[in-house]
């Protein structure tokens, strides 16, 4: 296991050494955990790696693509209501 001494600023900021960030996939944000041994930094899981209940609903799409699909469907439904077609 690698170790490094880092400086902590007055604001409580510390720099994670580049090799450690790269090795563990830490980007611009990290999860900070308070443990019995001390502070533990973990990379944030990527949404594509999550296996939550909604994962199948996205089917490989980005959230922007999903929102676009929903907005198009809602727009189509609203147009039908405005034209007197009732709820489709």
VOSE-298526 format. One line per field, with one value per atom (N, C-alpha, C): x, y, z. Coordinates in steps of 0.001 Angstrom, whole numbers. Layout:
! residues N
xx = [X;...]
yy = [Y;...]
zz = [Z;...]
//
This chain:
! residues 88
xx = [844;0;894;574;1374;969;1915;1670;2312;1773;2351;2013;2908;2653;2205;1060;544;332;323;83;-1407;-1917;-3322;-3361;-4121;-4200;-5068;-5077;-5927;-7395;-7760;-9148;-9459;-8482;-8700;-8528;-7921;-7721;-6385;-6387;-5164;-5157;-3983;-3857;-3548;-4347;-4102;-3048;-1956;-921;-1484;-961;-1453;-1494;-440;-410;-1538;-1851;-2944;-4298;-4472;-5739;-5954;-4906;-5016;-5283;-4572;-4715;-6129;-6737;-8051;-9199;-8888;-9941;-10648;-9912;-10510;-10414;-11577;-11639;-11763;-12708;-12864;-13564;-14250;-14930;-14626;-14686;-14451;-15390;-15673;-16483;-15543;-15874;-15053;-15798;-15125;-15720;-14923;-15611;-14976;-14957;-13786;-13670;-12942;-12900;-12176;-10685;-10151;-8722;-8378;-9369;-9121;-10037;-9603;-10388;-10070;-11113;-10956;-11570;-10798;-11297;-11573;-12733;-13093;-13545;-13290;-13808;-15327;-15989;-17436;-17762;-18754;-19118;-19728;-19440;-20036;-21459;-22380;-23767;-23902;-23014;-23101;-22748;-22020;-21651;-22696;-23597;-24621;-25573;-26056;-26965;-28300;-28722;-29959;-31196;-32346;-33594;-33968;-33428;-33773;-32795;-31752;-30729;-31317;-32224;-32811;-33671;-34202;-35028;-34204;-32930;-32080;-31560;-31404;-30992;-29793;-28762;-27545;-27620;-28703;-28857;-28352;-27940;-27562;-28836;-28711;-29880;-30450;-29594;-30050;-30915;-30510;-31291;-32635;-32628;-33870;-34825;-34312;-35158;-35714;-34910;-35388;-36535;-36418;-37495;-38769;-38635;-39795;-40447;-39629;-40186;-40905;-40356;-41021;-42364;-42394;-43639;-44666;-44241;-45149;-45678;-44819;-45229;-46273;-46054;-47004;-48355;-48326;-49565;-50304;-49563;-50185;-50803;-50139;-50691;-52007;-52041;-53278;-54404;-54106;-55125;-55627;-54704;-55084;-55930;-55716;-56479;-57805;-58088;-59363;-59360;-58200;-58113;-58237;-58358;-58456;-57119;-57129;-55898;-55503;-54315;-53887;-53078]
yy = [-1171;0;1240;2180;3401;4410;5189;6262;7533;8658;9949;10946;11879;12967;14151;14735;15891;17033;18236;19421;19699;20055;20432;21934;22652;24109;24513;25799;26311;26042;25935;25653;24162;23339;21901;21179;21844;21237;20528;19345;18579;18102;18000;17516;16026;15256;13820;13661;12960;12803;12214;12706;12350;10844;10136;8690;7983;8443;7840;8162;9425;9793;8941;8780;7989;6515;5979;4560;4227;5150;4889;5554;6225;6834;7999;8768;9930;11121;11700;12860;14142;14986;16287;16189;15072;14901;13510;13379;12096;11975;10763;10487;10450;11175;11219;10476;9491;8693;8855;9017;9095;7682;7093;5729;5736;4579;4458;4725;4382;4565;5975;6726;8073;8398;9321;9757;8859;8401;7545;8238;8385;8977;7860;7932;6933;7642;7029;7627;7518;8497;8422;7387;6549;5580;6310;5838;6474;5960;6796;6363;5120;4954;3783;2497;2607;1428;1084;2009;1773;682;-88;-1166;-961;297;635;202;392;-74;643;1831;2569;2344;1579;1404;876;-85;-661;355;1354;2370;3256;3420;4287;3588;2302;1503;2104;2468;2994;4446;5135;6542;7441;8636;9625;10229;10898;11537;12608;13265;14288;13661;12495;11802;11329;10807;10350;11525;12662;13841;14339;14277;14677;13792;12481;11546;11872;12128;12433;13738;14735;16027;15916;15122;14927;14219;13201;12468;13383;14193;15124;16167;16663;17647;17059;15829;15152;14992;14597;14416;15741;16825;18137;18621;18387;18785;18062;16773;16004;16558;16967;17546;18877;19693;21009;20876;19822;19609;18916;18661;18048;16541;15968;14521;13763;14465;13792;13295;12525;11985;10729;10729;9568;8636]
zz = [0;0;0;-861;-977;95;517;1477;964;1380;1012;2105;2340;3272;2431;2806;2080;3060;2554;3363;3388;4558;4699;4925;4092;4206;5398;5695;6786;6514;5253;4876;4905;5260;5338;4015;3045;1729;1657;1027;810;-628;-1210;-2580;-2563;-3285;-3411;-4506;-4241;-5264;-6570;-7685;-9011;-9242;-8885;-9113;-8372;-7168;-6401;-7022;-7475;-8141;-9379;-10168;-11398;-11088;-10127;-9778;-9310;-8574;-8001;-8753;-9856;-10674;-10007;-9230;-8567;-9501;-9809;-10700;-9898;-10294;-9641;-8294;-8029;-6747;-6198;-4880;-4235;-3039;-2665;-1482;-280;790;2002;3103;3697;4764;6042;7153;8467;9034;9212;9722;11060;11713;12982;12795;11625;11351;10907;10430;9938;8772;7946;6795;5608;4919;3752;2555;1480;238;-754;-1410;-2412;-3681;-4846;-6075;-6082;-6687;-6827;-7891;-7656;-8695;-9887;-11087;-12264;-12404;-12880;-13039;-13911;-14893;-15769;-15037;-13912;-13139;-12080;-11810;-10799;-11271;-10344;-10672;-9961;-9877;-9190;-9964;-9365;-9942;-11232;-11481;-12698;-13844;-13613;-14640;-15950;-15861;-17080;-17824;-17115;-17761;-18690;-18386;-19202;-20442;-20432;-21590;-22316;-21568;-22181;-22609;-22284;-22664;-21546;-21925;-20927;-20340;-19197;-18592;-19518;-20282;-21223;-22320;-22818;-23839;-23284;-22063;-21436;-21257;-20763;-20570;-21906;-22950;-24278;-24728;-24519;-24876;-24111;-22813;-21976;-22419;-22708;-23140;-24474;-25406;-26697;-26514;-25677;-25422;-24763;-23822;-23142;-24113;-24986;-25974;-26929;-27348;-28241;-27534;-26261;-25502;-25347;-25053;-24894;-26198;-27315;-28618;-28878;-28511;-28687;-27836;-26632;-25747;-26291;-26800;-27336;-28593;-29358;-30590;-30322;-29038;-28680;-28785;-28848;-28991;-27694;-26587;-25293;-24831;-23770;-23194;-23941;-24520;-25314;-24508]
//
